[in-house]
Amino acid sequence: MPLRDANIVSGIIIGGITLPIICHNIWKTRKGQYSNFDVSNQQQRKGFFLFAIGLLAIVSLYFWWTNKATALVYSMWTFLSMVVLFALVNGKGKISMHAGVNFYIAALLFHYSWALGFGILALAVLVAVSRLILGRHTLPEIIFGALAGLVFGWINTRFL
């Protein structure tokens, strides 16, 4: 993708997904509806998932509708599918989205560079360990999140 297009896509993702989620979580935390910014409480995650899935779906549809690069559209749908899986499992248990997202990114980066993939994988492991240390997740929740991230990341690389 040319640099100009990549900057526009990045701006849309940051402005249409990342910043709204950050603002949403700050607002909900300040109102006392979330006990913490990272929405660790399983019951509180229901509202978060609806909000995040809505944003991901809107941006995914926009990229599809505007005929953006096929790899980008598939990547958005793959990531959205992973978040939907996390939301569905949330009714029965909790999965570490931090682990899932970081291992997903590591799996994608292996496609482009083994060195970068291993570097991000090392950081993903540190993030996963931090979730244990902070008491936000149990080991099975982290393992499931990491495995889901790796699987969905690997699936995504089939479309790159």
VENNORHU-V583923 format. One record per residue. N is the residue number from 1. RES is the residue in three letters. SS is DSSP state (a for helix, b for strand, c for the rest). D_FIRST is the distance of its C-alpha to the first C-alpha in Angstrom with 1 decimal. Layout:
BEGIN
n res ss d_first
N RES SS D_FIRST
N RES SS D_FIRST
END
This chain:
BEGIN
n res ss d_first
1 MET c 0.0
2 PRO c 3.8
3 LEU a 6.4
4 ARG a 8.2
5 ASP a 6.3
6 ALA a 6.0
7 ASN a 9.6
8 ILE a 10.6
9 VAL a 9.8
10 SER a 11.5
11 GLY a 14.3
12 ILE a 14.9
13 ILE a 15.2
14 ILE a 17.4
15 GLY a 19.4
16 GLY a 19.7
17 ILE a 20.5
18 THR a 21.1
19 LEU a 23.3
20 PRO a 25.2
21 ILE a 26.1
22 ILE a 27.3
23 CYS a 29.4
24 HIS a 30.7
25 ASN a 31.8
26 ILE a 33.4
27 TRP a 35.2
28 LYS a 36.4
29 THR a 37.6
30 ARG a 39.4
31 LYS c 41.1
32 GLY c 42.2
33 GLN c 40.4
34 TYR c 38.4
35 SER c 40.4
36 ASN c 37.5
37 PHE c 34.0
38 ASP c 32.4
39 VAL c 34.3
40 SER c 36.2
41 ASN c 38.9
42 GLN c 38.4
43 GLN c 40.0
44 GLN c 38.0
45 ARG a 34.7
46 LYS a 35.4
47 GLY a 34.5
48 PHE a 31.5
49 PHE a 30.1
50 LEU a 30.7
51 PHE a 28.9
52 ALA a 25.9
53 ILE a 25.5
54 GLY a 25.9
55 LEU a 23.1
56 LEU a 20.7
57 ALA a 21.8
58 ILE a 21.4
59 VAL a 17.8
60 SER a 17.0
61 LEU a 18.8
62 TYR a 17.1
63 PHE a 13.6
64 TRP a 15.4
65 TRP a 17.4
66 THR c 14.7
67 ASN c 12.9
68 LYS c 9.6
69 ALA c 7.7
70 THR a 10.8
71 ALA a 10.0
72 LEU a 9.6
73 VAL a 12.8
74 TYR a 14.6
75 SER a 14.0
76 MET a 15.5
77 TRP a 18.3
78 THR a 19.0
79 PHE a 19.3
80 LEU a 21.4
81 SER a 23.6
82 MET a 24.3
83 VAL a 25.4
84 VAL a 27.5
85 LEU a 29.1
86 PHE a 30.0
87 ALA a 31.4
88 LEU a 33.5
89 VAL a 34.8
90 ASN a 35.6
91 GLY c 38.6
92 LYS c 40.2
93 GLY c 38.9
94 LYS c 36.3
95 ILE c 33.2
96 SER c 31.5
97 MET a 28.2
98 HIS a 27.7
99 ALA a 28.0
100 GLY a 26.0
101 VAL a 22.9
102 ASN a 23.1
103 PHE a 23.7
104 TYR a 20.9
105 ILE a 18.5
106 ALA a 20.3
107 ALA a 20.1
108 LEU a 16.3
109 LEU a 16.1
110 PHE a 18.6
111 HIS a 16.1
112 TYR a 14.2
113 SER c 17.4
114 TRP a 21.0
115 ALA a 22.0
116 LEU a 19.6
117 GLY a 20.4
118 PHE a 24.1
119 GLY a 23.8
120 ILE a 22.4
121 LEU a 24.8
122 ALA a 27.6
123 LEU a 26.6
124 ALA a 26.4
125 VAL a 30.0
126 LEU a 31.1
127 VAL a 29.9
128 ALA a 31.7
129 VAL a 34.8
130 SER a 34.7
131 ARG a 34.9
132 LEU a 38.0
133 ILE a 39.6
134 LEU c 39.1
135 GLY c 40.7
136 ARG c 37.9
137 HIS c 37.5
138 THR c 39.6
139 LEU a 38.6
140 PRO a 38.1
141 GLU a 35.8
142 ILE a 33.6
143 ILE a 33.7
144 PHE a 32.8
145 GLY a 29.9
146 ALA a 28.6
147 LEU a 29.1
148 ALA a 27.4
149 GLY a 24.4
150 LEU a 24.3
151 VAL a 24.8
152 PHE a 22.2
153 GLY a 19.7
154 TRP a 20.8
155 ILE a 20.5
156 ASN a 17.0
157 THR a 16.1
158 ARG c 17.7
159 PHE c 14.8
160 LEU c 12.0
END
